[in-house]
Amino acid sequence: MHDLQWYQYALIGLIFVWSGFVRSGLGFGGAVLSLPFLLLVHNDALVFLPLISVHLLVFSSITVVQNNRKPDAGGTVDWRYLRYLLAIMMVPKLIGVFGLITLPAKILSGVIFSIVSVYSLSYIFNRPFRSNSRIIDTVFLLLGGYISGTSLIGAPLIIAVAAQHVAKTQLRDTLFVLWFVLVTIKMAAFVYFDIDLQLIHHLWLLPCAAIGHVIGLRFHDHMLNADTPVFFRVLGSTLLLISLLGLARAFLA
């Protein structure tokens, strides 16, 4: 990323502000909602994935620690459900990390984002999907873990399940801890395979993400105080945007 024009660096900085905003505002989407835009500026995912990973590790840990130091916080992480998520997702996550691809990337992405679009519409119209089958939830979590291993865009499938079982006051921070564990595994793979971590670019991109992070924290507080239907409509709209971006990237690239 050393041969870019000045306007490309400016666009990358703005996109990382956006990435920080959606990550702290909703608890997910920092990668999925920014990577498609970043690839339009510089089409090399391995340049940006280490940057996004480090940002998630930094800001998710800061947010969770700060929130749980408050005397009246009451615990912002659902540790019981977090253990359940990790137990299901760890094996497919590891398989994905080491690149054991079982389906063509375009087909896999198309299936995932199509499923997520159905979830998103149910939230937008205030009819959240309620699965009475633990098997279906497990399938989505297995797929989410696998996709999280091959890239960092497994969040839509995971949150579609987690949002049904975790209180909205705990959802973001529970997801933050989950992402922290999963991304730590991903970073270990980057180091193992000698991927350039772009350390020099953290010096200016971390402050960009920090600006978005602070704005997103205020947005999240506003969302928690809003009516539940409003919360789910914003959640659904975000998931739908993710799905459309994912489908466009998979089939129009």
Residue frames relative to the residue before (quaternion, step in Angstrom):
aa qw qx qy qz dx dy dz
M 1.0000 0.0000 0.0000 0.0000 0.00 0.00 0.00
H 0.4540 0.7113 -0.4236 0.3294 3.56 1.14 0.59
D 0.7163 0.4446 -0.2523 0.4750 3.62 1.21 -0.27
L 0.4052 0.7245 -0.4657 0.3067 3.58 1.16 0.55
Q 0.5258 -0.6070 0.4938 0.3335 3.54 -1.31 0.36
W 0.6735 -0.5223 0.3306 0.4054 3.58 -1.22 0.48
Y 0.6611 0.5117 -0.3208 0.4451 3.59 0.99 -0.79
Q 0.6015 0.5466 -0.3583 0.4594 3.59 1.17 -0.52
Y 0.6306 0.5068 -0.3284 0.4875 3.57 1.04 -0.76
A 0.6399 0.5251 -0.3284 0.4550 3.60 0.99 -0.81
L 0.6596 0.4987 -0.3080 0.4704 3.59 0.94 -0.84
I 0.6347 0.5235 -0.3292 0.4635 3.59 0.99 -0.80
G 0.6387 0.5241 -0.3251 0.4602 3.59 0.98 -0.81
L 0.6684 0.4933 -0.3023 0.4674 3.60 0.92 -0.86
I 0.6439 0.5178 -0.3232 0.4612 3.57 1.01 -0.77
F 0.6625 0.4856 -0.3144 0.4759 3.59 1.04 -0.66
V 0.5524 0.5461 -0.3975 0.4885 3.60 1.20 -0.38
W 0.6509 0.5105 -0.2902 0.4812 3.56 0.97 -0.93
S 0.6379 0.5381 -0.3214 0.4475 3.58 0.97 -0.86
G 0.6687 0.4964 -0.2947 0.4686 3.58 0.94 -0.90
F 0.6338 0.5499 -0.3223 0.4381 3.57 1.06 -0.80
V 0.7251 0.4280 -0.2696 0.4673 3.59 0.70 -1.01
R 0.6088 0.5636 -0.3612 0.4257 3.60 1.05 -0.67
S 0.7544 0.3702 -0.2224 0.4944 3.60 0.76 -0.98
G 0.6340 0.5549 -0.3353 0.4215 3.59 1.13 -0.57
L 0.8128 0.2189 -0.0891 0.5324 3.57 0.96 -0.90
G 0.4924 -0.6641 0.4367 0.3545 3.58 1.17 -0.43
F 0.7724 0.1214 -0.0982 0.6156 3.58 1.28 -0.01
G 0.6319 0.5764 -0.3813 0.3509 3.55 -1.31 0.09
G 0.4438 0.7117 -0.4530 0.3021 3.60 1.22 -0.11
A 0.7199 0.3871 -0.2346 0.5261 3.56 1.08 -0.70
V 0.7151 0.4844 -0.2779 0.4205 3.57 0.71 -1.09
L 0.7424 0.4108 -0.2288 0.4772 3.58 0.99 -0.81
S 0.7161 0.4014 -0.2733 0.5013 3.59 1.22 0.00
L 0.6035 0.6084 -0.3660 0.3629 3.60 1.00 -0.72
P 0.6376 0.5155 -0.3637 0.4420 3.66 0.88 -0.71
F 0.6628 0.4889 -0.3091 0.4755 3.61 1.01 -0.77
L 0.6380 0.5319 -0.3289 0.4494 3.58 1.00 -0.82
L 0.6693 0.5051 -0.3042 0.4521 3.57 1.00 -0.80
L 0.5848 0.5500 -0.3772 0.4618 3.58 1.21 -0.34
V 0.6613 0.4828 -0.2957 0.4920 3.57 1.19 -0.57
H 0.7816 -0.0626 0.0877 0.6143 3.57 0.94 -0.95
N 0.2639 -0.8341 0.4708 0.1141 3.55 -0.23 1.31
D 0.5144 0.5798 -0.4727 0.4193 3.55 0.37 1.29
A 0.2945 -0.8079 0.4870 0.1531 3.57 -0.08 1.34
L 0.6558 0.5370 -0.3256 0.4190 3.59 1.00 -0.76
V 0.5532 0.5678 -0.4027 0.4576 3.58 1.25 -0.13
F 0.7782 0.3919 -0.1802 0.4565 3.55 0.88 -0.98
L 0.5882 0.6142 -0.3818 0.3619 3.61 1.01 -0.65
P 0.6579 0.4778 -0.3424 0.4708 3.67 0.88 -0.69
L 0.6247 0.5346 -0.3391 0.4571 3.60 1.04 -0.72
I 0.6693 0.4882 -0.2940 0.4768 3.58 0.88 -0.96
S 0.6381 0.5475 -0.3257 0.4324 3.57 0.99 -0.84
V 0.6775 0.4808 -0.2966 0.4710 3.58 0.85 -0.94
H 0.6308 0.5314 -0.3379 0.4533 3.60 0.95 -0.78
L 0.6539 0.5079 -0.3182 0.4616 3.56 0.96 -0.83
L 0.6425 0.5243 -0.3266 0.4534 3.58 0.93 -0.86
V 0.6843 0.4988 -0.2892 0.4464 3.58 0.90 -0.95
F 0.7853 0.3823 -0.2040 0.4422 3.56 0.58 -1.15
S 0.6146 0.5295 -0.3671 0.4550 3.60 1.05 -0.55
S 0.6669 0.4955 -0.3115 0.4611 3.60 0.93 -0.85
I 0.6371 0.5248 -0.3328 0.4560 3.60 0.97 -0.83
T 0.6807 0.5056 -0.2940 0.4411 3.58 0.86 -0.98
V 0.6872 0.4840 -0.2951 0.4544 3.59 0.82 -0.96
V 0.6548 0.5065 -0.3181 0.4621 3.60 0.93 -0.85
Q 0.6699 0.4993 -0.3061 0.4563 3.59 0.87 -0.90
N 0.6829 0.4974 -0.2980 0.4443 3.59 0.87 -0.89
N 0.7314 0.4215 -0.2461 0.4762 3.59 0.98 -0.74
R 0.5640 0.5586 -0.4017 0.4566 3.58 1.28 0.16
K 0.5427 0.6154 -0.4018 0.4066 3.56 1.28 -0.26
P 0.5087 -0.6796 0.4321 0.3043 3.62 -0.79 0.96
D 0.7561 0.3763 -0.2009 0.4963 3.59 1.04 -0.76
A 0.3711 0.7646 -0.4687 0.2409 3.59 1.26 0.19
G 0.2358 -0.8097 0.5064 0.1798 3.58 1.03 -0.75
G 0.6118 -0.5467 0.3532 0.4496 3.58 1.23 0.21
T 0.1100 -0.8293 0.5470 0.0306 3.57 -0.44 1.17
V 0.6698 0.4372 -0.2923 0.5243 3.59 1.30 0.16
D 0.2973 -0.7254 0.5958 0.1742 3.56 -0.93 0.96
W 0.1999 -0.8401 0.4954 0.0946 3.55 0.19 1.31
R 0.6163 0.5542 -0.3585 0.4296 3.59 1.02 -0.70
Y 0.7168 0.4238 -0.2651 0.4861 3.59 0.81 -0.94
L 0.5761 0.5767 -0.3739 0.4424 3.58 1.14 -0.56
R 0.6494 0.5019 -0.3187 0.4742 3.60 0.94 -0.83
Y 0.6243 0.5342 -0.3307 0.4643 3.57 1.05 -0.75
L 0.6533 0.5167 -0.3111 0.4577 3.60 0.92 -0.89
L 0.6844 0.4894 -0.2910 0.4554 3.57 0.85 -0.97
A 0.6286 0.5483 -0.3420 0.4327 3.59 0.98 -0.79
I 0.6973 0.4566 -0.2707 0.4817 3.58 0.99 -0.79
M 0.7778 0.4318 -0.1936 0.4137 3.56 0.84 -1.01
M 0.5344 0.6873 -0.4075 0.2755 3.60 1.09 -0.51
V 0.6825 0.4890 -0.3069 0.4482 3.61 0.82 -0.91
P 0.6924 0.4350 -0.3095 0.4854 3.67 0.75 -0.86
K 0.5750 0.5724 -0.3833 0.4413 3.59 1.12 -0.57
L 0.6846 0.4806 -0.2847 0.4683 3.59 0.85 -0.95
I 0.6195 0.5321 -0.3423 0.4646 3.58 1.04 -0.75
G 0.6716 0.5013 -0.2931 0.4602 3.56 0.94 -0.90
V 0.6213 0.5643 -0.3406 0.4238 3.58 0.98 -0.84
F 0.7591 0.3642 -0.2029 0.5000 3.57 0.91 -0.85
G 0.5842 -0.6970 0.3212 0.2641 3.51 1.20 0.67
L 0.3652 0.7120 -0.5261 0.2879 3.59 1.01 0.65
I 0.0821 -0.8424 0.5325 0.0053 3.55 0.30 1.32
T 0.1818 -0.8081 0.5551 0.0758 3.56 -0.80 1.05
L 0.7686 0.1957 -0.1308 0.5949 3.58 1.23 -0.36
P 0.5923 -0.5389 0.4369 0.4098 3.59 -1.16 0.46
A 0.6011 -0.6213 0.3675 0.3428 3.56 -0.95 0.91
K 0.6646 0.5135 -0.3206 0.4380 3.61 0.91 -0.86
I 0.6591 0.5019 -0.3134 0.4642 3.58 0.94 -0.84
L 0.6591 0.5175 -0.3047 0.4527 3.55 0.93 -0.94
S 0.6645 0.4931 -0.3024 0.4732 3.58 0.91 -0.89
G 0.6515 0.5322 -0.3170 0.4381 3.57 0.95 -0.85
V 0.6484 0.5115 -0.3120 0.4697 3.57 0.98 -0.85
I 0.6750 0.5113 -0.2984 0.4403 3.56 0.85 -0.98
F 0.7322 0.4337 -0.2561 0.4585 3.57 0.71 -1.03
S 0.5853 0.5502 -0.3731 0.4641 3.60 1.17 -0.46
I 0.6461 0.5090 -0.3114 0.4760 3.57 0.98 -0.86
V 0.6710 0.5051 -0.3009 0.4518 3.56 0.89 -0.95
S 0.6177 0.5493 -0.3577 0.4345 3.61 1.02 -0.71
V 0.6154 0.5296 -0.3482 0.4686 3.60 1.08 -0.66
Y 0.6316 0.5173 -0.3236 0.4782 3.58 0.97 -0.84
S 0.6758 0.5242 -0.3085 0.4164 3.57 0.82 -1.00
L 0.6530 0.5087 -0.3207 0.4604 3.59 0.96 -0.82
S 0.6303 0.5308 -0.3432 0.4507 3.59 1.02 -0.69
Y 0.6613 0.4847 -0.3066 0.4835 3.59 1.07 -0.66
I 0.6366 0.5443 -0.3323 0.4338 3.58 0.95 -0.88
F 0.7530 0.3625 -0.1980 0.5122 3.58 0.97 -0.86
N 0.5120 -0.6975 0.3853 0.3207 3.55 1.29 0.52
R 0.5791 0.5081 -0.4130 0.4857 3.54 1.00 0.86
P 0.1142 -0.8417 0.5252 0.0511 3.58 0.55 1.20
F 0.5157 -0.6483 0.4713 0.3027 3.53 -1.00 0.90
R 0.0762 -0.7843 0.6152 0.0237 3.55 -0.89 0.97
S 0.1532 -0.7998 0.5768 0.0638 3.53 -0.36 1.22
N 0.2493 -0.7709 0.5716 0.1299 3.54 -0.83 1.04
S 0.6501 0.4990 -0.3002 0.4880 3.53 1.32 0.06
R 0.3701 -0.7280 0.5373 0.2108 3.55 -0.68 1.09
I 0.5779 0.5983 -0.3708 0.4130 3.56 1.18 -0.58
I 0.6559 0.5087 -0.3142 0.4607 3.58 0.94 -0.91
D 0.6373 0.5197 -0.3270 0.4656 3.58 0.94 -0.86
T 0.6560 0.5252 -0.3093 0.4452 3.56 0.95 -0.89
V 0.6289 0.5362 -0.3331 0.4539 3.59 0.99 -0.83
F 0.6759 0.4879 -0.2990 0.4644 3.58 0.90 -0.90
L 0.6558 0.5014 -0.3175 0.4666 3.58 1.01 -0.74
L 0.6201 0.5278 -0.3420 0.4690 3.59 1.06 -0.70
L 0.6620 0.4876 -0.3000 0.4837 3.58 0.95 -0.87
G 0.6472 0.5250 -0.3172 0.4528 3.57 0.98 -0.84
G 0.6489 0.5119 -0.3132 0.4677 3.56 1.01 -0.78
Y 0.6533 0.5171 -0.3122 0.4565 3.56 0.98 -0.85
I 0.6818 0.4740 -0.2881 0.4769 3.58 0.90 -0.95
S 0.6076 0.5436 -0.3490 0.4620 3.57 1.07 -0.67
G 0.6530 0.5138 -0.3111 0.4614 3.56 1.11 -0.62
T 0.7070 0.4488 -0.2718 0.4742 3.58 0.92 -0.85
S 0.7758 0.0184 -0.0053 0.6307 3.58 1.19 -0.54
L 0.5264 -0.6027 0.4591 0.3858 3.58 -1.09 -0.62
I 0.5461 0.6404 -0.3860 0.3777 3.59 1.12 0.53
G 0.3629 0.7444 -0.4879 0.2757 3.59 1.04 0.68
A 0.4492 0.7459 -0.4212 0.2538 3.59 1.25 -0.29
P 0.6395 0.5505 -0.3755 0.3833 3.68 0.77 -0.79
L 0.6785 0.4704 -0.3030 0.4759 3.61 0.88 -0.84
I 0.6658 0.5198 -0.3087 0.4372 3.56 0.95 -0.88
I 0.7070 0.4542 -0.2779 0.4655 3.57 0.84 -0.94
A 0.5663 0.5890 -0.3929 0.4219 3.59 1.12 -0.51
V 0.6870 0.4286 -0.2635 0.5244 3.58 1.15 -0.61
A 0.6910 0.5111 -0.2934 0.4187 3.58 0.78 -1.04
A 0.6289 0.5628 -0.3426 0.4127 3.60 1.02 -0.75
Q 0.6298 0.5384 -0.3331 0.4500 3.58 1.22 -0.39
H 0.7888 0.3654 -0.1426 0.4733 3.56 1.12 -0.66
V 0.7113 0.3933 -0.2402 0.5307 3.60 1.24 -0.29
A 0.5211 -0.6348 0.4718 0.3207 3.58 -0.96 0.88
K 0.5619 -0.6400 0.3939 0.3456 3.58 -0.93 0.82
T 0.6116 0.5463 -0.3533 0.4503 3.62 1.17 -0.48
Q 0.7325 0.3756 -0.2186 0.5240 3.59 1.25 -0.39
L 0.4811 0.7218 -0.4216 0.2642 3.57 1.22 -0.37
R 0.6908 0.4947 -0.3098 0.4268 3.59 0.71 -1.03
D 0.7282 0.4390 -0.2665 0.4539 3.61 0.71 -1.00
T 0.5887 0.5448 -0.3690 0.4695 3.60 1.14 -0.56
L 0.6579 0.4900 -0.3004 0.4867 3.57 0.99 -0.84
F 0.6101 0.5613 -0.3539 0.4330 3.59 1.01 -0.76
V 0.6727 0.4762 -0.3040 0.4778 3.59 0.88 -0.89
L 0.6245 0.5316 -0.3333 0.4651 3.58 1.03 -0.79
W 0.6659 0.4881 -0.3102 0.4713 3.60 0.86 -0.94
F 0.6138 0.5649 -0.3549 0.4220 3.60 0.98 -0.82
V 0.6752 0.4819 -0.2956 0.4738 3.59 0.89 -0.92
L 0.6994 0.4820 -0.2812 0.4467 3.58 0.81 -1.00
V 0.6841 0.4764 -0.2917 0.4689 3.59 0.96 -0.83
T 0.5710 0.5711 -0.3851 0.4468 3.60 1.11 -0.53
I 0.6361 0.5081 -0.3159 0.4873 3.57 1.04 -0.80
K 0.6508 0.5193 -0.3118 0.4577 3.57 0.99 -0.87
M 0.6552 0.5078 -0.3154 0.4619 3.59 0.95 -0.84
A 0.6128 0.5387 -0.3471 0.4623 3.58 1.04 -0.73
A 0.6428 0.5090 -0.3197 0.4749 3.59 1.06 -0.75
F 0.6143 0.5405 -0.3500 0.4561 3.61 1.01 -0.75
V 0.6649 0.4944 -0.2968 0.4746 3.56 0.94 -0.92
Y 0.6550 0.5302 -0.3130 0.4380 3.58 0.91 -0.95
F 0.7562 0.3657 -0.1969 0.5057 3.59 0.94 -0.90
D 0.4656 -0.7304 0.4046 0.2934 3.58 1.33 0.38
I 0.2421 0.7594 -0.5526 0.2435 3.56 0.93 0.98
D 0.5044 -0.6459 0.4813 0.3110 3.58 -0.96 0.86
L 0.2924 -0.7902 0.5177 0.1486 3.62 -0.61 1.11
Q 0.3738 -0.7650 0.4594 0.2529 3.61 1.29 0.07
L 0.0984 0.8631 -0.4917 0.0602 3.57 1.06 0.78
I 0.6326 0.5541 -0.3448 0.4170 3.60 0.98 -0.77
H 0.6888 0.4988 -0.2861 0.4414 3.58 1.03 -0.73
H 0.5059 0.6254 -0.4342 0.4054 3.59 1.25 -0.12
L 0.5679 0.6322 -0.3820 0.3631 3.58 1.11 -0.61
W 0.7894 0.2675 -0.1586 0.5293 3.60 1.04 -0.67
L 0.6586 0.5106 -0.3262 0.4464 3.61 1.15 -0.42
L 0.5688 0.5789 -0.3877 0.4370 3.61 1.14 -0.49
P 0.6606 0.4767 -0.3311 0.4762 3.67 0.87 -0.75
C 0.6124 0.5398 -0.3557 0.4551 3.60 1.04 -0.69
A 0.6809 0.4716 -0.2865 0.4816 3.56 0.88 -0.93
A 0.6109 0.5649 -0.3485 0.4315 3.60 1.09 -0.69
I 0.6159 0.5404 -0.3430 0.4594 3.59 1.03 -0.77
G 0.6815 0.4742 -0.2791 0.4825 3.57 0.88 -0.93
H 0.6131 0.5705 -0.3388 0.4288 3.56 1.07 -0.78
V 0.6708 0.4968 -0.2960 0.4644 3.60 0.89 -0.94
I 0.6457 0.5039 -0.3169 0.4782 3.59 0.97 -0.85
G 0.6652 0.5228 -0.2976 0.4423 3.57 0.97 -0.88
L 0.6013 0.5609 -0.3586 0.4418 3.60 1.07 -0.68
R 0.6663 0.4850 -0.3002 0.4803 3.57 0.96 -0.84
F 0.6219 0.5356 -0.3329 0.4643 3.57 1.05 -0.75
H 0.6527 0.5216 -0.3140 0.4508 3.58 0.97 -0.86
D 0.6335 0.5200 -0.3328 0.4664 3.60 0.95 -0.81
H 0.6403 0.5163 -0.3205 0.4699 3.59 1.01 -0.79
M 0.6477 0.5274 -0.3168 0.4494 3.58 0.98 -0.85
L 0.6551 0.5199 -0.3178 0.4467 3.59 0.98 -0.84
N 0.6957 0.4587 -0.2700 0.4823 3.57 1.10 -0.65
A 0.5660 0.5954 -0.3816 0.4237 3.57 1.27 -0.20
D 0.6414 -0.5005 0.3991 0.4229 3.56 -1.28 0.24
T 0.6368 -0.5615 0.3763 0.3709 3.57 -1.15 0.68
P 0.6428 0.5154 -0.3556 0.4414 3.68 0.85 -0.74
V 0.6253 0.5285 -0.3418 0.4613 3.59 1.04 -0.73
F 0.6263 0.5473 -0.3249 0.4501 3.56 0.98 -0.89
F 0.7219 0.4436 -0.2593 0.4634 3.58 0.82 -0.99
R 0.6058 0.5388 -0.3694 0.4542 3.61 1.09 -0.53
V 0.6442 0.4956 -0.3195 0.4871 3.58 1.00 -0.81
L 0.6341 0.5250 -0.3200 0.4690 3.57 0.99 -0.86
G 0.6881 0.4857 -0.2846 0.4579 3.58 0.88 -0.94
S 0.6399 0.5219 -0.3267 0.4597 3.57 0.99 -0.81
T 0.6448 0.5162 -0.3176 0.4658 3.57 1.03 -0.80
L 0.6588 0.5030 -0.3073 0.4674 3.57 0.95 -0.86
L 0.6440 0.5155 -0.3278 0.4605 3.58 1.01 -0.76
L 0.6299 0.5214 -0.3300 0.4717 3.58 1.00 -0.79
I 0.6250 0.5318 -0.3274 0.4684 3.57 1.01 -0.85
S 0.6706 0.5174 -0.3013 0.4380 3.57 0.89 -0.97
L 0.6740 0.4954 -0.3003 0.4584 3.57 0.89 -0.92
L 0.6432 0.5064 -0.3198 0.4771 3.58 1.00 -0.82
G 0.6648 0.5149 -0.3038 0.4479 3.56 0.95 -0.86
L 0.6632 0.4951 -0.3032 0.4724 3.58 0.95 -0.86
A 0.6445 0.5165 -0.3196 0.4644 3.57 0.98 -0.84
R 0.6725 0.4936 -0.3017 0.4616 3.56 0.92 -0.88
A 0.6796 0.5108 -0.2979 0.4341 3.59 1.00 -0.81
F 0.8288 0.2820 -0.1106 0.4704 3.57 0.84 -0.94
L 0.7053 0.4306 -0.2747 0.4916 3.60 1.22 -0.24
A 0.5096 0.6594 -0.4220 0.3570 3.59 1.26 -0.24
